[in-house]
Amino acid sequence: MAFHHVSVMKQEVLSLLSPAPGHVVVDGTFGGGGHARAILERILPDGLLIGTDLDEDAVTNAQACFADVQDNFRIFHDNFSNIRAVLDQCGLAGANGIVLDLGVSLHLLEKSGRGFSFQREEPLDMRMDGSGGGPKAMDVVNAYSQDELARIFLEYGEERQAKRIARRIVQRREDEPITTSGRLADIVASAVKGKPGRIHPATRVFQALRIHINNELAHLEKFLETCLDCLLPGGRLCIISFHSLEDRIVKRRFAALAQGCTCPPDFPVCICGNQPKVKLLTKKVVKPSQAEVEKNPMSRSAKIRAMEKLAVEGAGGEDGRAKQ
Ligand SMILES: C[S@@+](CC[C@H](N)C(=O)[O-])C[C@H]1O[C@@H](n2cnc3c(N)ncnc32)[C@H](O)[C@@H]1O
């Protein structure tokens, strides 16, 4: 199956990650491998690109499309929140670079048949790892209470009409269980009040369900807890997010890692002893150029934040392979 995705802000990722020959770089959200291929070209002849993805189609596609660089490439069907364990399996102390390009690929949206798009009539699944366990979106939509559904739509979709939509879903599922993306999209559209906006009325509800089903924010938090331990001194992390919930989490964690002393300002001397652990490479978020947004409108909400792990005494500047 041909795997379709258009990578966003490739040049910006390259200039922030600064991959060089011999580097070990992890692409935690491999997708169609667009970022990975561009990075690989910079780390050859002796670098290593490690990919992870939850979507088994992405992994199968990677095995075929990256066969030409098999000595410099490994792919894992895993969650990026497990990157530390993946590096351990590869016998590596850390990476020189990590990139995350959060959310779904065009493949998941358009070709997976798993109900990610409100524009398609497909089984309402929404698990990125279609081979994994855990509830599908249809289980949630048909079993959760009205309050619980409203909370998900509000919290993960920032949907102002969350309560109305949840009420309508609960009414309609009495007639017949909601099992397809098309039917859910119609039910949401029928519940939403007001003039049609710029985006489809089901956009936020679909985003919210997807985030809930895949536990996306919790995995991002877990990754951010371990990211420092996965980077070599001087190693860089670059995260592309597509909505404010993700961006807020990344921004706060980066700021906490970059912060030095946390003593109250009226303390005459520092007693916490905290030192900054990273340097922020993006004081302001990096956004796609106007030209990119015109070419690929789906890039319009993308934002990059990047940081560099500060070198500790005597340990800076190595590459990951040297530490095996
Ligand atoms: C936006 S796409 C990445 C596209 C890729 N950068 C490219 O250039 O083709 C996001 C990918 O990340 C995967 N993904 C999302 N969350 C994940 C997670 N927690 N762990 C592993 N993969 C994840 C999705 O399955 C999807 O393939």
The ligand as a Tripos MOL2 file, in Angstrom:
@<TRIPOS>MOLECULE
LIG
   27    29     1     0     0
SMALL
NO_CHARGES

@<TRIPOS>ATOM
      1 C1          2.1610   13.7810   11.3470 C.3       1 LIG1
      2 S1          2.5800   12.1190   11.1290 S.3       1 LIG1
      3 C2          4.3360   12.1550   10.9440 C.3       1 LIG1
      4 C3          4.7920   12.3480    9.5470 C.3       1 LIG1
      5 C4          6.2830   12.2460    9.3350 C.3       1 LIG1
      6 N1          7.0080   13.2210   10.1070 N.3       1 LIG1
      7 C5          6.6330   12.3760    7.8640 C.2       1 LIG1
      8 O1          7.4330   13.2450    7.5040 O.co2     1 LIG1
      9 O2          6.1190   11.5760    7.0660 O.co2     1 LIG1
     10 C6          2.4310   11.4690   12.7430 C.3       1 LIG1
     11 C7          2.7710    9.9980   12.8600 C.3       1 LIG1
     12 O3          3.0380    9.7540   14.2220 O.3       1 LIG1
     13 C8          2.4340    8.5750   14.6320 C.3       1 LIG1
     14 N2          2.1940    8.7330   16.0740 N.ar      1 LIG1
     15 C9          1.3610    9.5830   16.6900 C.ar      1 LIG1
     16 N3          1.4710    9.4790   18.0240 N.ar      1 LIG1
     17 C10         2.4190    8.5420   18.2510 C.ar      1 LIG1
     18 C11         3.0030    7.9940   19.4330 C.ar      1 LIG1
     19 N4          2.6150    8.3850   20.6440 N.pl3     1 LIG1
     20 N5          3.9860    7.0840   19.2890 N.ar      1 LIG1
     21 C12         4.3930    6.6800   18.0530 C.ar      1 LIG1
     22 N6          3.8600    7.1420   16.9070 N.ar      1 LIG1
     23 C13         2.8990    8.0720   17.0060 C.ar      1 LIG1
     24 C14         1.1820    8.4470   13.7800 C.3       1 LIG1
     25 O4          0.8260    7.0900   13.6320 O.3       1 LIG1
     26 C15         1.6490    9.0630   12.4600 C.3       1 LIG1
     27 O5          2.1550    8.0860   11.6010 O.3       1 LIG1
@<TRIPOS>BOND
     1     1     2 1
     2     2     3 1
     3     2    10 1
     4     3     4 1
     5     4     5 1
     6     5     6 1
     7     5     7 1
     8     7     8 2
     9     7     9 1
    10    10    11 1
    11    11    12 1
    12    11    26 1
    13    12    13 1
    14    13    14 1
    15    13    24 1
    16    14    15 ar
    17    14    23 ar
    18    15    16 ar
    19    16    17 ar
    20    17    18 ar
    21    17    23 ar
    22    18    19 1
    23    18    20 ar
    24    20    21 ar
    25    21    22 ar
    26    22    23 ar
    27    24    25 1
    28    24    26 1
    29    26    27 1
@<TRIPOS>SUBSTRUCTURE
     1 LIG1         1 GROUP 0 **** ****
